[in-house]
């Protein structure tokens, strides 16, 4: 049972990672990050059955932080969209030097 | 407890030694220092006020008029006042030492100056026959020159600063001769160098004068290196730097003529050569004439430049143990004496003549102490202090008068050029007579002071053991120098005081005799220049005509007075070299030579006077420049040019190479290269920072995978 859950978690995490790396739409990348977080959450929950309650507690923290992150991240994306009229990250290259 | 006793206790007076109880020796040192402090404070105040006035837009306050501010009247009393106090205290001690069999110096130690490992140096002063003679000259002649300065420097805005420096100089000079160990002496040695620098560059607004001060200071550094090296070797061998300990242990600890003794003597000689302006380091002294003339009299004729002679006399036993070192002293002295005398023949600046004359006379003193006649060297030091101070002060009076005369009509002539003078005896009779006295003294004419001291040196050079070819040559050089001296001094006197006046009709009416503050010191020094030589008439000479058939009061007084100081050196010389010969290489005994020398000198003076007055002299700007050999002499044998070409310019070139290549290319290059590499690496690293979120995410993932991989593997 545990093995299946962890494999699913790994598959979701890799999908999320590749999504972040490959896609150029900011919102899709954002969703992919959420997917990674939730993949980790899944492994936390799965493992907590064997290792104790702390894993589940941690999931709550992750969800809280993810919610806050979603709020801030979406706000940034909206303000970028207002400026550039696009959410394609290839257009945003001022974040250097 | 009375004030005197209290002060005595405070100054660390201890039990009397050998029946001689020094009277307030520390106060002799403190008085000039006190004068420096007060005059220095006044100078600072005057400077602040002057600067404030200039800032406010008004001209500098007039310090020459009838109502001079207190900062310009107090030094008149404080400057010479502390000197008089120091002189009287020295006199008390001097008289106190009469009739006392003092074989060891009396040492007063005030506190431990340094205690580091094996080296302990006390802040100690010592009083013995040599230091007291030096102190008498310093404070006595120094006091007269201070008084003279009151008249000479009266109109200078830097009046209080001048006296502050002069007092400070006396303090350091006394430290030099009173110190009971080498480091104390070195403090004075460097201190007088500092004051010399400050006073040569006293009129520092003039670039040339400021440069002359720097030259003196830098050339002296070469000599100071030698003195320091000598001190290092002494400490390595003896483990102490106290005079008494070193000098009493030296005859046993050092091998006669050995490497250590020779090295010490030669390094000490290097120090002495620098301070006493001997070949090859004499070049700073003629330039030092840029300072006020009383400074030239005090520092660059009577006292500071004789420190080298004092050093050799003080360390006499070390030189006696190093025959090569002693011969080097005498040889350098002879070369210097003759060389400087030839240059003086063709100088037109009155102070330059006296400067080269001083260098030449210092050479005589070196000859004396070099052949082991330490008392004769110190004797000439003393008489030279009298007549050379007199000559410089007289020259100062002449320049003072000339300056006024030329200034009154705004004539742009050189007030120091003898070609612009002539016939001054009508206007300045006191200066004229006193300077002739000094001239006869320096020319070595009986019965003036210089006759006895100079002839004694020539005598000892000629009869020195071992009577080798070297000493015979040096003897010939000394006689030649003496004759040249008589000639160039006569030339100077005739050009300045005799013949028609060349200053100009309108100017001549402004020529005047100096005020009393200037003529009285001249008179006193003239008396000393006549009688000063009578303290050390050799016994055989005293019995002859030259001693008035025994009429002169003392025979060999100074020799016997200094005997305790030079005893161990004399013993070493007597044991190793034997006694002095009883006849000179040519011309017989002591009395005979006295007659020959004074006769020759008198002839040179008379012939010289005729020759120079027979020649037509024109004012400087109408004169033709010298040609041929005269030009070589006038241009001082091109020694300055030689040094410039072969020492100064190569050093400058080396410095420039260091700057251009080592500093700018190598060091700056390395630093810049480090910067450039950092920038390059940064630039390369910045390539990864594309600003593309995708790149960052990729690198982040890659990094995480690497970390993961490392952890797993």
Interface residues (C-beta under 8 A of the other chain):
Chain A: X17 X20 X21 X24 X26 X29 X89 X90 X92 X93 X94 X95 X96 X97
Chain B: X686 X689 X690 X691 X692 X693 X694 X697 X698 X701
